Amino acid sequence: MMMDQTLEAQPQLPEVGFPHMLSSDCMQQMILVQVNPGDAFTIPTEGGHIQYITGPAPLPMLSHNGSVGPIYLPPGYMPPVMEENGMRKMMLLPHALEFHPSLPPPPPHLSHYPPHHPALLPHPHIYPPEMPPHYIHHMHSLPIYPEQELMCHSMAMPSLKVQDQLHRRLKDRSPPVANANPNTNGVHLSTHSPLPKGAPLALHNGHGKPPMPSPHPSRHSKPSGRTRATPPSDTESTDVEAEKHKAKEMLSNVCKPSVSGLTFHSAVLSWCPPIPLPARDPTGADKHTHTHTPPLLCYELALSQNGTDGDYRPVYQGNDTTFTLGDLKPATHYYARVCVACRSIKGSPSVGLQWKAPNDNGAKITAYLLECCEEKQSSFKEVYCGPSKQYKVVRLTPATRYGFRVAAKNITGISAFSEVLSCCTVGCAPPAPSAPALSAVGVRWVSLHWSAPCGLVGRDPLTYTLEMEEPEGFQPKYTGEEMCYTVNSLERSTSYRFRLLAANADGCSQPSAVVEYSTGADAPTRPGTPQLHTPPQPHRIHTIWDAPEDYGGSPIMHYILELSHTDDQWEVVYTGPQQEHVCDGLEPGTSYKLRVYCQNQGGQSQVSECLSVQTAPVHPGPCRALSVSGDASPSEITLSWEAPECNSGLDVCAYAVEMADSVDATHIHVYEGPDRSCVVRSLLPATGYCFWARAANQAGWGPWSDMFEASTAAGPPQPCGPLVLTVRSPTCVNVSWEVPPCNGSKVYEFRLEWGLLGGSLQVIYHGPSACWEMTELTPASEYCCRVQAVSEAGEGPFGEITVITTPPSVPATVECVEEVSAESVSDSTAGASPSRLALRWKEPCCHGAEITGYNIDLGEQLPLSVGRINHHMLENLQPNTTYRVRVRALNSIGAGPYSCPLRVRTPPLPPDPPSLECTVCSPHTLKLRWGEGPTRTPTPRGTHYCLHMQTGGDRLVCVYSGSSHSFKLQRLSEATEYQFSIQAVSSAGRGPLSPLYSFSTTRSPPPQLKAPKIEPVQWNMYSVTWETLQPMKGDPMLYTLQLMRGKEVERLYRGAATSYTWQGVPTGADWRVRVCAGRRRPEGGELWGPYSPGTALPALPDANRDAKSVANASSSSGQCHRRWKLTDEHFALLVLVAFGVVAILFAVLIQYLFLCKD
């Protein structure tokens, strides 16, 4: 079975909302209006005219921009709504008409009169498939397709006759419309050339603005006074439909392309149009009539390496019939095919089927029944019934899977259907997308966005490739499914060209139109620091500055110069392209700051560094309002004035005043300073003077003010003459003076001022007398004095100062006599002593004669003379004695007065050592006692004692230091002599050591012996044995054995032996035997130790037993007695074992309790 497939895309209009009629889902709205006979339908056109359509007539209408214009319906119309293939339609039909069951009922909320909108235009030849058949015969049957789809599908070329008929029908039914506007609703223009002048077809695709309707009447309209259009007849609609099918079949019969110029990597393909096109003359005019303009054909060349597998990719789209293939592989089979498109008429995919005749079973096959089923449908429908064994199924949907089956038919019936043949029509590459649009632009980036191409067939996702032109050509910058992208790493202020390609599983589209966008400019760098072009003037500054180093990719539009008089307020004084400016109207002598920045298309630069400049100052004006402040005195006048009105921008730094006796006399400079007032002194009483004042700043002195005249008042007396000073003594001076001229007023008082030279003068006398005696002066001192006369007119000036020096005298009183440590006044290492005192004082005033020495008075003794020093060490004093010390200075004149007495006391002598005695003596301890006082009560501030013991080598070691009067030494050796010395320590110091005291420890007695052992020897005879002790330090040992019963004690033995046997044991069982050891001292005498524990006598045996039996019995009895007797050692051991067991039990119990707690 052979199959032939042709690619075709279904028309798909952009989804536009229709808010005035239905919900705001983005779907295109279509209105079909059925006008009844005798009724009129009125609709406004875009130009503002009113178009009247009379019935009977069908009127399809399409909304281009999502809103509906006003529709004026006759009474009885209603708008039912239906939806098909993503397109929402509304039919305005009378109530009397019966709708097809598939049409939904009209929404109750829709108005019969939607608001006016000029975008609702008549759009003929688009019908809903659910419309009943009795409506269709009233409508035209010529479909209208979007123009952007013509470049991507195989098309058929209609004849010129069919084109003329279509053109006439369209012209009669609706006004001609222009090509689609690429800027409306994201629809892109087709890349082929526009229609030639006089083209027969100019149909819009539902996205652009239709032109104004033709003012000429339609060729089907009748000349009548009524404004009604003649409805088309059924015959005309049928002819147009037939002619359309015929044109599609003609466009589908395109010849195969021929190959020429075949090389290793390229081939030239050429093909012929499906019908011969009329030739054109050199001027471009058609040789036929101008009413038959040749149509514009568009060709698409697709290439594949798999033959009929359907993997074709478009390699060329255009109007030429020749194309050169490049970049081919050598020795490789390629398959090529050509599709033809003619504006708004196109071919459709087709499948060529053939089958073999089955067994007829005796009856001739009369026909074959071919049925087709789309993959989305479950039922088959008949597509062919005839005797032929092959058929070409056309008008299929691209990229759709179909199932075919065939059955044979004879006179007896229809056979069973064959197996279903499944095949798929090929898809198509997407149309060329619209050019990418600019979303945003930056200095180094450009953000672009785009929309999906219109007229897509299939639902495969599209992949977009954004290309940018570079020196080697257009290079891809982005490939993906997103519909926006930002291209980075670009140069600033540079133009770039971009284009867009769309691709799906069936191939890649042609590139979009090339667009050119430019990156933004960057802000420039800051300009140079402003500089002075000329020296600053008092009222203007001429400044210049350098251009920025980097312009930011855009020329500088203007510079902005700012001026500031303060740090936080800036004022723009210039904006322009020049790099210099003269700032006028400034204040003289004022500091200003200048800075500049610039702007270009990229923005504003940073401000430059500031230039600090000060305008040139000018001289101030004349001083104003010169006057006298207060009353004028006889010898001075106080002048004051106001600052000049014009200070020239600088503060006045000084004022000057000049004076003259008259206008023509010589001017005398009397004042210069910052104050606006001055006192002119040394004037004559009752005399007139002339004064002038002027001001100065940094620029210089201003002009003199107007002359001002002032007079002094009557004057006080003249100064007194020289003073006469007579020295009476070093502390007394007599002062006298002469009476001065009184200047017309009587002098009634004199004032004498006296003081040290260089110090302040104080009035020490005022009265009418012309002499005065000064007392209590300091010898050898310089004094100055002056006198003033006072009259009724006032106080006269002081006379000349007279200086006098008093004669020298004895030194002044010594001050600051104090006691200090001996180390601070003596270089010797000897410390403080009870017989020494250190004194220090401050050297007094010498009164003009150098001090030669000092006298120190201690009271009863003669004064002690020392040299010119300020300290002295007094020696050979009595300890613990109070002295009254005075000091006076001596010079060549004599001895000065004594200082105030100072009471000092010598420290006491260190304490003597106390007597030492031994109160308790034992073999290993010695308890010593000294002094008189409490034995163990320490005194906090009393005397401390240090007890020393002599060791080997005559070395004394302190064994005790404290305030106690006794101490016990332990761990000493027995019968050993020890030597001790004691020393007392108090606040007066450490006393001397006492003589050595010798004390000896006693001999220690022997230790206690163990209990003696008793063994019976024979009847009434016992043998007692005890342990032996070694001699202690060479002293022999003695033993004493005693027999006791109750309080009765009897000595049995005394000697050096360690055993004893005796007879005649007294009767009774309560006798016990004990023993003690003693040591014999060399000097005579014995030292006994403690007795041992007693041992009871064993029981006596029977008389008729022999000695051996008695001995055995005695031994056995002794063993038995020793076996059961509990001695002290045994008892102590038992106590120790019991304590250990109890301790272990407690430890285990405590550990157990702690573990349980954790």
Secondary structure, 3 states (H helix, E strand, C coil): CCCCCCCCCCCCCCCCCCCCCCCCCCCCEEEEEEECCCCEEEEECCCCCEEEEECCEEEEEEECCCCCCCCECCCCEECCEEEECCEEEEEEEECCCCCCCCCCCCCCCCCCCCCCCCCEEECCCCCCCCCCHHHHCCCCCCCCCCHHHHHHCCECCCCHHHHHHHHHHHHHHCCCCCCCCCCCCCCCCCCCCCCCCCCCCCCCCCCCCCCCCCCCCCCCCCCCCCCCCCCCCHHHHHHHHHHHHHHHHHHHCCCCCEEECCCCCCEEEECCCCCCCCCECCCCCECCCCCCCCCCCEEEEEEECCHHHCCCEEEEEECCCEEEECCCCCCCCCEEEEEEEECCECCCCCEEEECCCCCCCCCCCCEEEEEEEECCCCCCEEEEEECCCEEEECCCCCCCEEEEEEEEEECCEECCCCCCEEEECCCCCCCCCCCCEEEEECCCCEEEECCCCCCCCCCCCCEEEEEEEECCEEEEEEEECCCEEEECCCCCCCEEEEEEEEEECCEECCCCCCEEEECCCCCCCCCCCCEECCCCCCCCEEEECCCCCCCCCCCCCEEEEEEECCCCCCEEEEEECCCEEEECCCCCCCEEEEEEEEEECCEECCCCCCEEEECCCCCCCCCEEEEECCCCCCCCEEEEEECCCCCCCCCCCEEEEEEECCCCCCCEEEEEECCCEEEECCCCCCCEEEEEEEEEECCEECCCCCCEEEECCCCCCCCCCCCEEEEEECCEEEEECCCCCCCCCCEEEEEEEEEECCCCCEEEEEECCCEEEECCCCCCCEEEEEEEEEECCEEEEECCCEEEECCCCCCCCCEEEEEECHHHHCCCCCCCCCCCEEEEEECCCCCCCCEEEEEEECCCCCCEEECCCCEEEECCCCCCCEEEEEEEEEECCCECCCCCCEEEECCCCCCCCCCEEEEEECCCCEEEEECCCCCCCCCCCCCEEEEEEEECCCEEEEEEEECCCEEEECCCCCCCEEEEEEEEEECCEEEEECCCEEEECCCCCCCCCCCCEEEEEECCEEEEECCCCCCECCECEEEEEEEEECCEEEEEEEECCCEEEEECCCCCCCCEEEEEEEEECCCCCEEECCCCCCEECCCCCCCCCCHHHHHHHHHHHHHHHHHHCCCHHHHHHHHHHHHHHHHHHHHHHHHHHHHHHC
